[in-house]
Each structure stands twice: as C-alpha cells, then as structure tokens.
Amino acid sequence: MAALQLDLPKFESRNAQVVGISADFLPASVAWSERLGLTFPLLSDLPRKTLEAYDFLDTDPNSRLYRYAKRAYVIIDKAGIVRYKKILDNPRDLVPNDELLAELDKLK
C-alpha cells in the first residue's frame, strides 16, 4: 500500500482511483491507513464478500474459519469490466507500480 501511495500522482494522472481492500475490522483498517499515511481509500471487507467475488480469498474446505485475503491487484474500467487481475502466491511479493501503470496506459 505504501508503494501505491508513493506513486499516487502517477495513477491519478491516468484518471485512476486507487482503492485498497482489507479483510480487517474497520478500526484496524483506519489505523493502518493512518500509520502508512494513505490518502486513498482503504476499505474494510470483514465479511469478505468482495474478496470472494474476485477470487481473492484463500480458504480451506476443512475449516470454516480459514478465510484469508490473498495479495491481489485488479484494474476495473469505468464500465465495471476487469481489465487486469493478478493474484500473488506469496503475500510478501508486490506487483511493481510500473506494471500497473503500463496496464492503465493500455486502456487509453
């Protein structure tokens, strides 16, 4: 999230709205957003409905409690069509902002 914040002007210059989605409680998301100095929205999806809808949820069929958010990136155009989607296996990995910006440039 911090990396997205650093390049936020580059995303905004491409008319993109950056939004983060967290599976944490809203107060935790607010605290995390403040700590990182985020100026873009960080939404709470505690029920994990959005995460599930986009297949960003790691689950275990043997446990109803195992429902963790995957690190994922998605670009949705103004018509609501998913134009880019990348789900990472390792939650420590990041998609370089240059890759995301290049994908946005393809939408012009």
C-alpha atoms as one frame of an Amber mdcrd trajectory, in Angstrom:
protein
   0.000   0.000   0.000   2.828   2.371   0.813   4.315   1.834  -2.656   0.997
   2.772  -4.257   0.892   5.910  -2.124   4.357   6.946  -3.328   3.242   6.807
  -6.969  -0.309   8.020  -6.373   0.145  11.120  -8.587   1.121   8.845 -11.492
  -2.069   6.815 -11.039  -4.197   9.941 -10.695  -2.676  11.434 -13.870  -4.117
   8.406 -15.667  -7.569   9.081 -14.160  -7.281   6.007 -11.945  -8.778   5.757
  -8.474  -6.584   3.677  -6.182  -8.532   1.751  -3.532  -7.235  -0.753  -1.020
  -9.363  -3.539   0.390  -8.562  -5.160   3.716 -10.130  -8.120   5.496  -9.518
  -6.395   8.842 -12.061  -4.715  11.102 -12.774  -1.116  10.088 -10.925   0.391
  13.091  -7.839  -1.664  12.196  -8.043  -0.538   8.558  -8.336   3.095   9.657
  -5.339   2.760  11.979  -3.289   1.016   9.279  -4.214   3.694   6.739  -3.202
   6.471   9.130   0.066   4.753  10.029   1.013   4.403   6.363  -0.146   7.933
   5.549  -2.520   6.731   2.846  -4.578   9.387   1.120  -6.564   6.904  -0.958
  -9.448   4.855   0.486  -8.666   1.663   2.391 -11.929  -0.232   2.663 -12.797
  -2.952   5.139 -14.266  -6.168   3.743 -14.629  -8.022   7.015 -17.390 -10.288
   5.634 -15.013 -10.975   2.722 -17.774 -10.712   0.107 -15.737  -8.602  -2.329
 -12.657 -10.742  -1.790 -14.699 -13.857  -2.529 -16.371 -12.325  -5.591 -12.991
 -11.588  -7.204 -11.394 -14.852  -6.067  -9.051 -13.003  -3.692  -9.848 -15.299
  -0.784  -7.736 -18.214   0.393  -9.938 -20.849   2.035  -9.696 -24.356   3.403
 -12.670 -26.669   2.746 -11.933 -28.371   6.081 -12.223 -25.173   8.099 -14.977
 -22.573   8.092 -12.642 -20.179   9.898  -9.769 -20.264   7.403 -10.647 -17.305
   5.151  -7.635 -15.106   4.440  -7.197 -12.373   1.861  -4.727 -13.028  -0.928
  -2.456 -10.235  -2.124  -4.089  -9.219  -5.372  -4.267  -6.370  -7.842  -7.142
  -5.554 -10.153  -7.852  -2.809 -12.658 -11.518  -2.254 -13.389 -12.518   0.146
 -16.136 -15.286   2.739 -15.859 -17.785   0.257 -17.320 -17.018  -2.187 -14.491
 -15.048  -4.608 -16.664 -11.970  -6.237 -15.161  -9.069  -5.321 -17.447  -6.207
  -6.641 -15.310  -6.072  -9.107 -12.446  -3.059 -10.583 -10.732  -3.163 -12.738
  -7.604   0.164 -13.389  -5.929   1.053 -16.657  -4.226   3.398 -15.028  -1.741
   1.819 -12.250   0.357   5.244 -10.606   0.664   5.514 -10.079  -3.085   4.357
  -6.899  -4.781   3.438  -6.041  -8.340   5.696  -3.180  -9.452   3.811   0.071
  -9.893   5.341   0.390 -13.367   3.499  -2.794 -14.396   0.195  -1.398 -13.132
   0.818   1.956 -14.801   1.623   0.203 -18.093  -1.672  -1.684 -17.868  -3.510
   1.593 -17.290  -1.787   3.096 -20.332  -3.198   0.256 -22.448  -6.720   1.433
 -21.599  -6.262   4.801 -23.315
